[in-house]
Amino acid sequence: MRDAPVPNPPGRFDEWLRQAEERHLADLTFSEVSSGLRALSSTYVQRRNRLGEGAALNGAGKRAAFALFYGPLHFLLVRAIVSALPGATAQTKTLFDLGCGTGAAGAAWASACQSPPRIIGVDRHPWALGEAARTYREFGLTGRTIQGDITTMPLPRERASILAAFALNELADGPRDALMKRLLEQAESGSPVLVIEPIAGVVARWWEPWRARVEGLGGRADEWRFRIELPPIVVKLDRAVKLDHRELTGRSLWLSRPSVRG
């Protein structure tokens, strides 16, 4: 488990979260959002077979919880990871974000880059795409969204950084393995690829074989731990549902052109 310094979030982070809080709490009480978070957490932990049906976002309370809780957590974790990975924030023209959700993970990587790339966010859920487009605008990033299935849609032909954050573990084994194979092919042809997932037993069944493949190609696999000061709305929701995210953890697979053996 690697401990690494936590970079300060960009200046736009607080305003992005403030606007999200104002928007989502306009029609919902905090109690309704915290109830949505409990239901959302239950879906991810106990009812993963329903994720393919869109169960994670099938209610206003869940959507608000996703935006106000998991969105900022994903942003802070991804930004910390890319800041610690050698070469991850080097200049790139395009960032292709598979399963972009609210756009938080893609915005975290893009805003950490020396010269922010344009983002192409892909997701199957219309609400998520609307949130992602808003996220890109509020961080001053150039981006567009595409509604589609990440397991079947074509990957970019030109060199582009590719991110799959908290998306592959929601897929069935066959489609996931097929997509991972395509991602490694993209990496071997010069596109940096970053896969991020939580540290959990349900991930480990498919993670270990692909970790070995990535390391065999000269990439790296890491487990991360970051002690971090959370935004007030996240702290409040954390306490309401009896969770504790003062320490953020995650695991990553990173394969970029300089590390690929020819």
Secondary structure, DSSP 8 states (H G I E B T S, - for coil): -EE-------THHHHHHHHHHHHHTSSS-HHHHHHHHHHHHHHHHH-GGGGGGTGGGSSHHHHHHIIIIIHHHHHHHHHHHHHHSTTTTS--SEEEEET-TTSHHHHHHHHHSSS--EEEEEES-HHHHHHHHHHHHHTT--EEEEES-TTTS---SS--EEEEES-GGGS-HHHHHHHHHHHHHHHHTT--EEEEE---HHHHHHHHHHHHHHHHTT-EEEEEEEE----HHHHHHHHHTT---SEEEEEEEEE-GGGS--
